[in-house]
Amino acid sequence: MILKARYAALAGVVFLVLAVVYGLLSHDVGGVTMLGALGIAISLAALVLAAGSPRGDEQ
């Protein structure tokens, strides 16, 4: 897997954790939904980058 895609997937997980913490603290459904959607979108982008790479050893 491309190293940059791993970082992008980690950023997606960070946004999902942030959505959970934000939801527990603020009870704002809209904000939790948007942060969760952002985390899912970043994780999917990382998956597409990793799958579309012609070589698995790129930095």
mmCIF file of the N, C-alpha and C atoms, coordinates in Angstrom:
data_MODEL
# 
_entry.id   MODEL 
# 
loop_
_atom_site.group_PDB 
_atom_site.id 
_atom_site.type_symbol 
_atom_site.label_atom_id 
_atom_site.label_alt_id 
_atom_site.label_comp_id 
_atom_site.label_asym_id 
_atom_site.label_entity_id 
_atom_site.label_seq_id 
_atom_site.pdbx_PDB_ins_code 
_atom_site.Cartn_x 
_atom_site.Cartn_y 
_atom_site.Cartn_z 
_atom_site.occupancy 
_atom_site.B_iso_or_equiv 
_atom_site.pdbx_formal_charge 
_atom_site.auth_seq_id 
_atom_site.auth_comp_id 
_atom_site.auth_asym_id 
_atom_site.auth_atom_id 
_atom_site.pdbx_PDB_model_num 
ATOM 1   N N  . MET A 1 1  ? 0.851   -1.180 0.000   1.00 0.00 ? 1  MET A N  1 
ATOM 2   C CA . MET A 1 1  ? 0.000   0.000  0.000   1.00 0.00 ? 1  MET A CA 1 
ATOM 3   C C  . MET A 1 1  ? 0.895   1.240  0.000   1.00 0.00 ? 1  MET A C  1 
ATOM 4   N N  . ILE A 1 2  ? 0.470   2.250  -0.703  1.00 0.00 ? 2  ILE A N  1 
ATOM 5   C CA . ILE A 1 2  ? 1.243   3.475  -0.797  1.00 0.00 ? 2  ILE A CA 1 
ATOM 6   C C  . ILE A 1 2  ? 1.284   4.158  0.564   1.00 0.00 ? 2  ILE A C  1 
ATOM 7   N N  . LEU A 1 3  ? 2.433   4.675  0.920   1.00 0.00 ? 3  LEU A N  1 
ATOM 8   C CA . LEU A 1 3  ? 2.604   5.321  2.217   1.00 0.00 ? 3  LEU A CA 1 
ATOM 9   C C  . LEU A 1 3  ? 1.661   6.506  2.370   1.00 0.00 ? 3  LEU A C  1 
ATOM 10  N N  . LYS A 1 4  ? 1.502   7.312  1.338   1.00 0.00 ? 4  LYS A N  1 
ATOM 11  C CA . LYS A 1 4  ? 0.604   8.469  1.404   1.00 0.00 ? 4  LYS A CA 1 
ATOM 12  C C  . LYS A 1 4  ? -0.844  8.034  1.583   1.00 0.00 ? 4  LYS A C  1 
ATOM 13  N N  . ALA A 1 5  ? -1.226  6.918  1.002   1.00 0.00 ? 5  ALA A N  1 
ATOM 14  C CA . ALA A 1 5  ? -2.584  6.417  1.179   1.00 0.00 ? 5  ALA A CA 1 
ATOM 15  C C  . ALA A 1 5  ? -2.812  5.962  2.617   1.00 0.00 ? 5  ALA A C  1 
ATOM 16  N N  . ARG A 1 6  ? -1.788  5.442  3.257   1.00 0.00 ? 6  ARG A N  1 
ATOM 17  C CA . ARG A 1 6  ? -1.910  5.080  4.672   1.00 0.00 ? 6  ARG A CA 1 
ATOM 18  C C  . ARG A 1 6  ? -2.156  6.318  5.519   1.00 0.00 ? 6  ARG A C  1 
ATOM 19  N N  . TYR A 1 7  ? -1.435  7.394  5.215   1.00 0.00 ? 7  TYR A N  1 
ATOM 20  C CA . TYR A 1 7  ? -1.647  8.637  5.943   1.00 0.00 ? 7  TYR A CA 1 
ATOM 21  C C  . TYR A 1 7  ? -3.050  9.185  5.694   1.00 0.00 ? 7  TYR A C  1 
ATOM 22  N N  . ALA A 1 8  ? -3.534  9.055  4.473   1.00 0.00 ? 8  ALA A N  1 
ATOM 23  C CA . ALA A 1 8  ? -4.884  9.523  4.158   1.00 0.00 ? 8  ALA A CA 1 
ATOM 24  C C  . ALA A 1 8  ? -5.921  8.683  4.893   1.00 0.00 ? 8  ALA A C  1 
ATOM 25  N N  . ALA A 1 9  ? -5.706  7.391  4.975   1.00 0.00 ? 9  ALA A N  1 
ATOM 26  C CA . ALA A 1 9  ? -6.632  6.535  5.722   1.00 0.00 ? 9  ALA A CA 1 
ATOM 27  C C  . ALA A 1 9  ? -6.590  6.873  7.209   1.00 0.00 ? 9  ALA A C  1 
ATOM 28  N N  . LEU A 1 10 ? -5.415  7.183  7.725   1.00 0.00 ? 10 LEU A N  1 
ATOM 29  C CA . LEU A 1 10 ? -5.297  7.591  9.120   1.00 0.00 ? 10 LEU A CA 1 
ATOM 30  C C  . LEU A 1 10 ? -6.036  8.899  9.368   1.00 0.00 ? 10 LEU A C  1 
ATOM 31  N N  . ALA A 1 11 ? -5.984  9.817  8.421   1.00 0.00 ? 11 ALA A N  1 
ATOM 32  C CA . ALA A 1 11 ? -6.731  11.067 8.549   1.00 0.00 ? 11 ALA A CA 1 
ATOM 33  C C  . ALA A 1 11 ? -8.234  10.792 8.571   1.00 0.00 ? 11 ALA A C  1 
ATOM 34  N N  . GLY A 1 12 ? -8.698  9.825  7.789   1.00 0.00 ? 12 GLY A N  1 
ATOM 35  C CA . GLY A 1 12 ? -10.110 9.457  7.818   1.00 0.00 ? 12 GLY A CA 1 
ATOM 36  C C  . GLY A 1 12 ? -10.529 8.913  9.167   1.00 0.00 ? 12 GLY A C  1 
ATOM 37  N N  . VAL A 1 13 ? -9.685  8.084  9.759   1.00 0.00 ? 13 VAL A N  1 
ATOM 38  C CA . VAL A 1 13 ? -9.982  7.533  11.081  1.00 0.00 ? 13 VAL A CA 1 
ATOM 39  C C  . VAL A 1 13 ? -9.986  8.642  12.131  1.00 0.00 ? 13 VAL A C  1 
ATOM 40  N N  . VAL A 1 14 ? -9.070  9.588  11.997  1.00 0.00 ? 14 VAL A N  1 
ATOM 41  C CA . VAL A 1 14 ? -9.028  10.712 12.934  1.00 0.00 ? 14 VAL A CA 1 
ATOM 42  C C  . VAL A 1 14 ? -10.325 11.509 12.876  1.00 0.00 ? 14 VAL A C  1 
ATOM 43  N N  . PHE A 1 15 ? -10.846 11.743 11.666  1.00 0.00 ? 15 PHE A N  1 
ATOM 44  C CA . PHE A 1 15 ? -12.099 12.485 11.545  1.00 0.00 ? 15 PHE A CA 1 
ATOM 45  C C  . PHE A 1 15 ? -13.283 11.690 12.092  1.00 0.00 ? 15 PHE A C  1 
ATOM 46  N N  . LEU A 1 16 ? -13.265 10.376 11.960  1.00 0.00 ? 16 LEU A N  1 
ATOM 47  C CA . LEU A 1 16 ? -14.341 9.570  12.534  1.00 0.00 ? 16 LEU A CA 1 
ATOM 48  C C  . LEU A 1 16 ? -14.303 9.614  14.062  1.00 0.00 ? 16 LEU A C  1 
ATOM 49  N N  . VAL A 1 17 ? -13.116 9.547  14.635  1.00 0.00 ? 17 VAL A N  1 
ATOM 50  C CA . VAL A 1 17 ? -12.985 9.664  16.093  1.00 0.00 ? 17 VAL A CA 1 
ATOM 51  C C  . VAL A 1 17 ? -13.404 11.054 16.547  1.00 0.00 ? 17 VAL A C  1 
ATOM 52  N N  . LEU A 1 18 ? -13.012 12.066 15.796  1.00 0.00 ? 18 LEU A N  1 
ATOM 53  C CA . LEU A 1 18 ? -13.402 13.428 16.110  1.00 0.00 ? 18 LEU A CA 1 
ATOM 54  C C  . LEU A 1 18 ? -14.919 13.595 16.062  1.00 0.00 ? 18 LEU A C  1 
ATOM 55  N N  . ALA A 1 19 ? -15.580 12.934 15.120  1.00 0.00 ? 19 ALA A N  1 
ATOM 56  C CA . ALA A 1 19 ? -17.038 12.995 15.032  1.00 0.00 ? 19 ALA A CA 1 
ATOM 57  C C  . ALA A 1 19 ? -17.685 12.391 16.268  1.00 0.00 ? 19 ALA A C  1 
ATOM 58  N N  . VAL A 1 20 ? -17.138 11.283 16.763  1.00 0.00 ? 20 VAL A N  1 
ATOM 59  C CA . VAL A 1 20 ? -17.696 10.645 17.962  1.00 0.00 ? 20 VAL A CA 1 
ATOM 60  C C  . VAL A 1 20 ? -17.510 11.548 19.180  1.00 0.00 ? 20 VAL A C  1 
ATOM 61  N N  . VAL A 1 21 ? -16.312 12.097 19.322  1.00 0.00 ? 21 VAL A N  1 
ATOM 62  C CA . VAL A 1 21 ? -16.052 12.990 20.467  1.00 0.00 ? 21 VAL A CA 1 
ATOM 63  C C  . VAL A 1 21 ? -16.931 14.231 20.378  1.00 0.00 ? 21 VAL A C  1 
ATOM 64  N N  . TYR A 1 22 ? -17.040 14.805 19.206  1.00 0.00 ? 22 TYR A N  1 
ATOM 65  C CA . TYR A 1 22 ? -17.865 15.994 19.017  1.00 0.00 ? 22 TYR A CA 1 
ATOM 66  C C  . TYR A 1 22 ? -19.334 15.692 19.330  1.00 0.00 ? 22 TYR A C  1 
ATOM 67  N N  . GLY A 1 23 ? -19.793 14.511 18.920  1.00 0.00 ? 23 GLY A N  1 
ATOM 68  C CA . GLY A 1 23 ? -21.171 14.130 19.202  1.00 0.00 ? 23 GLY A CA 1 
ATOM 69  C C  . GLY A 1 23 ? -21.433 13.946 20.685  1.00 0.00 ? 23 GLY A C  1 
ATOM 70  N N  . LEU A 1 24 ? -20.481 13.393 21.398  1.00 0.00 ? 24 LEU A N  1 
ATOM 71  C CA . LEU A 1 24 ? -20.645 13.208 22.837  1.00 0.00 ? 24 LEU A CA 1 
ATOM 72  C C  . LEU A 1 24 ? -20.637 14.533 23.591  1.00 0.00 ? 24 LEU A C  1 
ATOM 73  N N  . LEU A 1 25 ? -19.865 15.483 23.096  1.00 0.00 ? 25 LEU A N  1 
ATOM 74  C CA . LEU A 1 25 ? -19.754 16.757 23.798  1.00 0.00 ? 25 LEU A CA 1 
ATOM 75  C C  . LEU A 1 25 ? -20.841 17.765 23.430  1.00 0.00 ? 25 LEU A C  1 
ATOM 76  N N  . SER A 1 26 ? -21.269 17.778 22.174  1.00 0.00 ? 26 SER A N  1 
ATOM 77  C CA . SER A 1 26 ? -22.175 18.836 21.741  1.00 0.00 ? 26 SER A CA 1 
ATOM 78  C C  . SER A 1 26 ? -23.592 18.368 21.439  1.00 0.00 ? 26 SER A C  1 
ATOM 79  N N  . HIS A 1 27 ? -23.786 17.104 21.141  1.00 0.00 ? 27 HIS A N  1 
ATOM 80  C CA . HIS A 1 27 ? -25.092 16.557 20.755  1.00 0.00 ? 27 HIS A CA 1 
ATOM 81  C C  . HIS A 1 27 ? -25.647 17.240 19.504  1.00 0.00 ? 27 HIS A C  1 
ATOM 82  N N  . ASP A 1 28 ? -24.764 17.697 18.626  1.00 0.00 ? 28 ASP A N  1 
ATOM 83  C CA . ASP A 1 28 ? -25.145 18.335 17.373  1.00 0.00 ? 28 ASP A CA 1 
ATOM 84  C C  . ASP A 1 28 ? -25.134 17.276 16.268  1.00 0.00 ? 28 ASP A C  1 
ATOM 85  N N  . VAL A 1 29 ? -26.320 16.886 15.828  1.00 0.00 ? 29 VAL A N  1 
ATOM 86  C CA . VAL A 1 29 ? -26.425 15.801 14.857  1.00 0.00 ? 29 VAL A CA 1 
ATOM 87  C C  . VAL A 1 29 ? -25.845 16.200 13.501  1.00 0.00 ? 29 VAL A C  1 
ATOM 88  N N  . GLY A 1 30 ? -26.042 17.438 13.103  1.00 0.00 ? 30 GLY A N  1 
ATOM 89  C CA . GLY A 1 30 ? -25.533 17.890 11.810  1.00 0.00 ? 30 GLY A CA 1 
ATOM 90  C C  . GLY A 1 30 ? -24.015 17.873 11.745  1.00 0.00 ? 30 GLY A C  1 
ATOM 91  N N  . GLY A 1 31 ? -23.377 18.342 12.805  1.00 0.00 ? 31 GLY A N  1 
ATOM 92  C CA . GLY A 1 31 ? -21.919 18.351 12.836  1.00 0.00 ? 31 GLY A CA 1 
ATOM 93  C C  . GLY A 1 31 ? -21.329 16.956 12.850  1.00 0.00 ? 31 GLY A C  1 
ATOM 94  N N  . VAL A 1 32 ? -21.966 16.069 13.601  1.00 0.00 ? 32 VAL A N  1 
ATOM 95  C CA . VAL A 1 32 ? -21.498 14.680 13.652  1.00 0.00 ? 32 VAL A CA 1 
ATOM 96  C C  . VAL A 1 32 ? -21.643 14.029 12.280  1.00 0.00 ? 32 VAL A C  1 
ATOM 97  N N  . THR A 1 33 ? -22.752 14.306 11.612  1.00 0.00 ? 33 THR A N  1 
ATOM 98  C CA . THR A 1 33 ? -22.976 13.738 10.281  1.00 0.00 ? 33 THR A CA 1 
ATOM 99  C C  . THR A 1 33 ? -21.927 14.230 9.293   1.00 0.00 ? 33 THR A C  1 
ATOM 100 N N  . MET A 1 34 ? -21.640 15.522 9.323   1.00 0.00 ? 34 MET A N  1 
ATOM 101 C CA . MET A 1 34 ? -20.664 16.075 8.385   1.00 0.00 ? 34 MET A CA 1 
ATOM 102 C C  . MET A 1 34 ? -19.250 15.568 8.668   1.00 0.00 ? 34 MET A C  1 
ATOM 103 N N  . LEU A 1 35 ? -18.857 15.496 9.936   1.00 0.00 ? 35 LEU A N  1 
ATOM 104 C CA . LEU A 1 35 ? -17.534 14.972 10.266  1.00 0.00 ? 35 LEU A CA 1 
ATOM 105 C C  . LEU A 1 35 ? -17.423 13.486 9.928   1.00 0.00 ? 35 LEU A C  1 
ATOM 106 N N  . GLY A 1 36 ? -18.491 12.741 10.175  1.00 0.00 ? 36 GLY A N  1 
ATOM 107 C CA . GLY A 1 36 ? -18.494 11.320 9.817   1.00 0.00 ? 36 GLY A CA 1 
ATOM 108 C C  . GLY A 1 36 ? -18.395 11.112 8.319   1.00 0.00 ? 36 GLY A C  1 
ATOM 109 N N  . ALA A 1 37 ? -19.144 11.913 7.558   1.00 0.00 ? 37 ALA A N  1 
ATOM 110 C CA . ALA A 1 37 ? -19.088 11.815 6.099   1.00 0.00 ? 37 ALA A CA 1 
ATOM 111 C C  . ALA A 1 37 ? -17.703 12.190 5.579   1.00 0.00 ? 37 ALA A C  1 
ATOM 112 N N  . LEU A 1 38 ? -17.075 13.184 6.190   1.00 0.00 ? 38 LEU A N  1 
ATOM 113 C CA . LEU A 1 38 ? -15.720 13.575 5.799   1.00 0.00 ? 38 LEU A CA 1 
ATOM 114 C C  . LEU A 1 38 ? -14.733 12.447 6.074   1.00 0.00 ? 38 LEU A C  1 
ATOM 115 N N  . GLY A 1 39 ? -14.866 11.794 7.220   1.00 0.00 ? 39 GLY A N  1 
ATOM 116 C CA . GLY A 1 39 ? -13.983 10.677 7.536   1.00 0.00 ? 39 GLY A CA 1 
ATOM 117 C C  . GLY A 1 39 ? -14.147 9.512  6.576   1.00 0.00 ? 39 GLY A C  1 
ATOM 118 N N  . ILE A 1 40 ? -15.384 9.204  6.230   1.00 0.00 ? 40 ILE A N  1 
ATOM 119 C CA . ILE A 1 40 ? -15.645 8.116  5.281   1.00 0.00 ? 40 ILE A CA 1 
ATOM 120 C C  . ILE A 1 40 ? -15.103 8.477  3.901   1.00 0.00 ? 40 ILE A C  1 
ATOM 121 N N  . ALA A 1 41 ? -15.294 9.728  3.487   1.00 0.00 ? 41 ALA A N  1 
ATOM 122 C CA . ALA A 1 41 ? -14.819 10.155 2.168   1.00 0.00 ? 41 ALA A CA 1 
ATOM 123 C C  . ALA A 1 41 ? -13.294 10.092 2.078   1.00 0.00 ? 41 ALA A C  1 
ATOM 124 N N  . ILE A 1 42 ? -12.612 10.507 3.122   1.00 0.00 ? 42 ILE A N  1 
ATOM 125 C CA . ILE A 1 42 ? -11.145 10.468 3.107   1.00 0.00 ? 42 ILE A CA 1 
ATOM 126 C C  . ILE A 1 42 ? -10.659 9.022  3.087   1.00 0.00 ? 42 ILE A C  1 
ATOM 127 N N  . SER A 1 43 ? -11.313 8.148  3.839   1.00 0.00 ? 43 SER A N  1 
ATOM 128 C CA . SER A 1 43 ? -10.918 6.738  3.847   1.00 0.00 ? 43 SER A CA 1 
ATOM 129 C C  . SER A 1 43 ? -11.150 6.085  2.490   1.00 0.00 ? 43 SER A C  1 
ATOM 130 N N  . LEU A 1 44 ? -12.261 6.399  1.846   1.00 0.00 ? 44 LEU A N  1 
ATOM 131 C CA . LEU A 1 44 ? -12.520 5.850  0.512   1.00 0.00 ? 44 LEU A CA 1 
ATOM 132 C C  . LEU A 1 44 ? -11.528 6.383  -0.515  1.00 0.00 ? 44 LEU A C  1 
ATOM 133 N N  . ALA A 1 45 ? -11.163 7.641  -0.391  1.00 0.00 ? 45 ALA A N  1 
ATOM 134 C CA . ALA A 1 45 ? -10.153 8.192  -1.294  1.00 0.00 ? 45 ALA A CA 1 
ATOM 135 C C  . ALA A 1 45 ? -8.820  7.475  -1.122  1.00 0.00 ? 45 ALA A C  1 
ATOM 136 N N  . ALA A 1 46 ? -8.463  7.148  0.098   1.00 0.00 ? 46 ALA A N  1 
ATOM 137 C CA . ALA A 1 46 ? -7.225  6.404  0.340   1.00 0.00 ? 46 ALA A CA 1 
ATOM 138 C C  . ALA A 1 46 ? -7.300  5.014  -0.284  1.00 0.00 ? 46 ALA A C  1 
ATOM 139 N N  . LEU A 1 47 ? -8.450  4.379  -0.195  1.00 0.00 ? 47 LEU A N  1 
ATOM 140 C CA . LEU A 1 47 ? -8.616  3.057  -0.803  1.00 0.00 ? 47 LEU A CA 1 
ATOM 141 C C  . LEU A 1 47 ? -8.479  3.134  -2.322  1.00 0.00 ? 47 LEU A C  1 
ATOM 142 N N  . VAL A 1 48 ? -9.069  4.145  -2.926  1.00 0.00 ? 48 VAL A N  1 
ATOM 143 C CA . VAL A 1 48 ? -8.976  4.300  -4.379  1.00 0.00 ? 48 VAL A CA 1 
ATOM 144 C C  . VAL A 1 48 ? -7.537  4.584  -4.797  1.00 0.00 ? 48 VAL A C  1 
ATOM 145 N N  . LEU A 1 49 ? -6.837  5.406  -4.027  1.00 0.00 ? 49 LEU A N  1 
ATOM 146 C CA . LEU A 1 49 ? -5.438  5.669  -4.348  1.00 0.00 ? 49 LEU A CA 1 
ATOM 147 C C  . LEU A 1 49 ? -4.596  4.403  -4.263  1.00 0.00 ? 49 LEU A C  1 
ATOM 148 N N  . ALA A 1 50 ? -4.837  3.604  -3.262  1.00 0.00 ? 50 ALA A N  1 
ATOM 149 C CA . ALA A 1 50 ? -4.064  2.365  -3.101  1.00 0.00 ? 50 ALA A CA 1 
ATOM 150 C C  . ALA A 1 50 ? -4.404  1.354  -4.191  1.00 0.00 ? 50 ALA A C  1 
ATOM 151 N N  . ALA A 1 51 ? -5.668  1.251  -4.548  1.00 0.00 ? 51 ALA A N  1 
ATOM 152 C CA . ALA A 1 51 ? -6.073  0.273  -5.564  1.00 0.00 ? 51 ALA A CA 1 
ATOM 153 C C  . ALA A 1 51 ? -5.644  0.705  -6.965  1.00 0.00 ? 51 ALA A C  1 
ATOM 154 N N  . GLY A 1 52 ? -5.588  1.986  -7.208  1.00 0.00 ? 52 GLY A N  1 
ATOM 155 C CA . GLY A 1 52 ? -5.251  2.471  -8.544  1.00 0.00 ? 52 GLY A CA 1 
ATOM 156 C C  . GLY A 1 52 ? -3.767  2.659  -8.785  1.00 0.00 ? 52 GLY A C  1 
ATOM 157 N N  . SER A 1 53 ? -2.963  2.385  -7.803  1.00 0.00 ? 53 SER A N  1 
ATOM 158 C CA . SER A 1 53 ? -1.530  2.552  -7.967  1.00 0.00 ? 53 SER A CA 1 
ATOM 159 C C  . SER A 1 53 ? -0.968  1.450  -8.871  1.00 0.00 ? 53 SER A C  1 
ATOM 160 N N  . PRO A 1 54 ? -0.176  1.821  -9.858  1.00 0.00 ? 54 PRO A N  1 
ATOM 161 C CA . PRO A 1 54 ? 0.396   0.789  -10.736 1.00 0.00 ? 54 PRO A CA 1 
ATOM 162 C C  . PRO A 1 54 ? 1.448   -0.057 -10.015 1.00 0.00 ? 54 PRO A C  1 
ATOM 163 N N  . ARG A 1 55 ? 2.069   0.507  -8.996  1.00 0.00 ? 55 ARG A N  1 
ATOM 164 C CA . ARG A 1 55 ? 3.096   -0.207 -8.233  1.00 0.00 ? 55 ARG A CA 1 
ATOM 165 C C  . ARG A 1 55 ? 2.782   -0.042 -6.750  1.00 0.00 ? 55 ARG A C  1 
ATOM 166 N N  . GLY A 1 56 ? 3.083   -1.051 -5.973  1.00 0.00 ? 56 GLY A N  1 
ATOM 167 C CA . GLY A 1 56 ? 2.799   -1.002 -4.560  1.00 0.00 ? 56 GLY A CA 1 
ATOM 168 C C  . GLY A 1 56 ? 3.923   -0.450 -3.698  1.00 0.00 ? 56 GLY A C  1 
ATOM 169 N N  . ASP A 1 57 ? 5.070   -0.136 -4.338  1.00 0.00 ? 57 ASP A N  1 
ATOM 170 C CA . ASP A 1 57 ? 6.216   0.284  -3.551  1.00 0.00 ? 57 ASP A CA 1 
ATOM 171 C C  . ASP A 1 57 ? 6.520   1.776  -3.687  1.00 0.00 ? 57 ASP A C  1 
ATOM 172 N N  . GLU A 1 58 ? 5.577   2.555  -4.153  1.00 0.00 ? 58 GLU A N  1 
ATOM 173 C CA . GLU A 1 58 ? 5.826   3.982  -4.320  1.00 0.00 ? 58 GLU A CA 1 
ATOM 174 C C  . GLU A 1 58 ? 5.798   4.692  -2.984  1.00 0.00 ? 58 GLU A C  1 
ATOM 175 N N  . GLN A 1 59 ? 6.520   5.774  -2.902  1.00 0.00 ? 59 GLN A N  1 
ATOM 176 C CA . GLN A 1 59 ? 6.520   6.586  -1.693  1.00 0.00 ? 59 GLN A CA 1 
ATOM 177 C C  . GLN A 1 59 ? 5.690   7.759  -1.979  1.00 0.00 ? 59 GLN A C  1 
# 
